[in-house]
């Protein structure tokens, strides 16, 4: 848009909101020439598809840099924040978060409620995810008795089958995944398959396929019945490549519990907006 001599964010919002090839709208925002029109365009667009905004000029130094860049006044950040929230837009804190959240929104369905199921092989990451879920205004789902029974039947005594479900190195990930995906009390899921790669290498040397270790994700994904699934992927490149190959289009990957929770909160908000009438 350059210096927005003829077209600005509102024009592009109106265009992409009706573009059948656009799933998610991303905006890098500095200032607004017509705040009222921008808010109106945001409201209309957010009812049709997700809008993710990364705004600079949040700090005094950022405002100076913004003005030097385009001679645009970035305005009071709190006002923009309130306007974005009121319209239903998702505000990203940084470029990485913007890209990751957008990938989730482009591949996962809206979340019909606010209850989240967490399956993790790491207790610490599960706890951090619980914090992030609470901070985003979501809640942890209460597992059904059927889920408890399915997992407890194969789990060692030390496995925590509560939510977040921390199964550690128990080797029951496929069974646990199938159980939580079929749980009616969860509206969406966070998966955290963190396993020391040295263990994976040993298993693979003796001919154990990764599907045996973590399950057939595309097949199991059907158990989630149209609910969003976000996977926190951590580790070296070789391990991450294998996980992405295993999951294919069945997973939406992010790099932190915070990004996973924020993405699910956005999907819950999108569901509310699209079903407001």
N, C-alpha and C positions, 0 to 999 in steps of 0.2 A: 504493500500500500504506500510505501515511501512516506511522504509528508502528508498524505491524505488530502491532496488538493481537490480531488473530485470524488473519490470513493473512500468510505471508512468502514469500521468494523460492522456497523449496523447493516450496511449494504450487503456485505459478504455473508453475514448471518442469515439474512432473508433469502439469499440465493441458495446457500448450502442446506438450509432447513428443508427446502423443497426438492433438493437434488436426490434422485433415487439411488445414486451410486455412493452417496456419503452416509456412513454409519455414525460417525462421531465427528463433531466440529471442534477443532483446536484453535485457540486464539492466543497470540502473544500481545498483551495490552500494555500500552504506556499511558496515554491520556485519552480523553474523549472530548470531541468538539460539542457534541449534543448528548448530554447524559440522559435526558428523558427519552430520546429516541433509542439510544443504546439499550436502556432498561426494557423498553417495549419490545425491541427485537429479541432480546435475550429471553424474555418471558414466552414469547411465541415460539421461539426455536426450541427451548427446553421441553416444551410439551410434545415436540415431534421426535427429538433425538438428543442424546447427551451432548453437553457443551463443556469443554474443559478449558480453563483460562489460566495462563501464567502471566502474572502482572509484575512488571518492574516498578521501581520508584517507591518501594516500601519503606525505605530509610531516607534520611536527609541526603546522604551521599548518592543514593540511587536516584533521587529526584533531580539532583544537579546533573548527573550523567544523562538522564533522560532528556532534560532540556537541551543539553549540549548536542545530543544526537539528532533530535528532530524538532527542536524548539517547541516541544509539547509539554504542557504542564501536567504532571501526573496526578495532581490532586491529593486530597486526604485519603490515605489508604483505608482507614476505617469505613469511610463512606462507600468506597468501591467494594469492600468486603461484604458490607451489609446488602448492597445492591445485587451482587452476584448470588448471595445466599437467598435473597428474596425471590430472585428470578428462577432459582433452581440450578444454576451453573455450579460446576465443581471447580474449586480453585486449587491449583497445584502449587506446592511450595518451591519446587525447583524443576529443572529440565528433566532429570531422571524420573521424578515422580510423575510428571506430565506424560511422559512416554509410556511408563508402566501402567498407569491408570487407564490411559487411552486403549492400550492393548486389551485390557480386561473388559472395558466397556464395549469394544468392537467385537468381542468373541463370546461374551457370556450374557445370558438372559437377565432381565431385571429381577430383583429379589423381592418376593411377595410379602415378606415379613422382616423382622429384625433379629431373629434367632440364628446364631451361627454355631456350627459344629466344627471342632478342631481336632485333627488327628496328627500327632507328632511323634517322631522318634527321639525328640530332645525335650526334656522337662523344662529347661531354661527358656527355650524358644516358645514352648507352649505357654509358659507364664507371661512372657512378653507379649504374645499374641492376645492373651486374655486382657491385659492392660490396654492394649491398643483398641480392642473391640469395645471396651467400656468407654474409653475416651472419645470414640466416634459415635457414641449414643446407641450402640448395639448391645446385644446381650448374648450370653452363652446358652445354647439350647440344652434342655434337660433330656438326656437320652431316654428312649422308651425302654421298657422292661425287655422287649425282644432284642434290642441292641446289646444291653447288658448281658443277656443270656448267651447270645451268639459269641461275643468276645470272651466272656469269662470261661466258656467251655474249652477254648483252646489256649488261653493265656496263662502264663506262669503266675503264681500268687503275688509276685511283686509288681505286676503291671497295674497301673492306675487306669481304670476304665471309666473314670469320671470325665467330664468335659472341662478343659482340654484332655483328650485321651492320650496319655503318654505311654507308648508301648515299648520304648527303648529298643535294645537289640534283641527283641524276643523272637523275631522271625515270623510274626503273625500279621504283617502289614496287609497282605491280600484279603485275609478274612476280616480284619478290622475295617478295611476300606469298604468292602461289600456291605458290612453291617451298618456303618454310619451313613453310607449313601442311601440306604433304604429306610433310614429313620424318618418318620413323619413329622417329628418335632423340630427339625432343622430346616431353615429356609435357604441356607447357603453354607459353603464349607471352605475351610482353610486347611491345606495339606502341607506338612513339613517333613519331607522324607530325607532327613539328614543322617547318613550312615557313613562311618569312616571308610574311605576309599580302599584302605588296605584290606578290610574285610570283604568288600565287593570283589577285589582282585582275586582273593583266595577262592571265593565261591565260583568265580568265572573260570579259574584254572582247572577246577574239577568238573566243569561242564554244567554248572547251575546257571540257567538263563536269568536275565534281569527280571523277566516277567514272573518267574517263580519267587523272586525276592520281594518284588513290589506289587505284583499283580498285573493283569491286563487292563490298563487304565481306560482305553477307548471302550472296551466291552463293559467294564464296571461303571463307566460314566453314565450309561443308560439307566442305572439304578437311581441316579439322582433326580430323575424325572423333571428335567427342565430347570433345575436349580443351578445357580452359579457356583463354580468351583475355582478357587484361586490357590496356586501352589507357590510356596516360598522356596526358591531354589538357592542353595548356598553350596559352595565347593569349587574345586578346580574345573578347568575347561572340559577335560575328558569326561568327568562325572556329569557335568551339566549337559553336555552334548548327548550322553546316553539317556538322561532323563527326558530331554526334549524329544528325542527319537521315540522313546517309550510312550510318552503322552500324546505326541502328535497334536492334532487340533483339539484333543480332549482337555487340554490344560491351558490355563492362562498364567504365565509365570511372572513373579515379581521378586525383588531382592531383599525384602524386609517384612516383618510382621506388620509394621506400621502402614506400609503401602497396601498390603492385603486387606487390612481393616478399612482403610480409607476407600479402597475400590468397592468393597462390599457395601459400605455406607452409601456410596454414590449410586450403586445399583438399587438399593432400597429407596433412595430418594427419587430415582427415575421411575420406579414402579408407582410410587405415590402420585407423581406428576402426570403420568400417562393414564392413570385410573382415577383422576380427580373428579371427573364428571360421571 
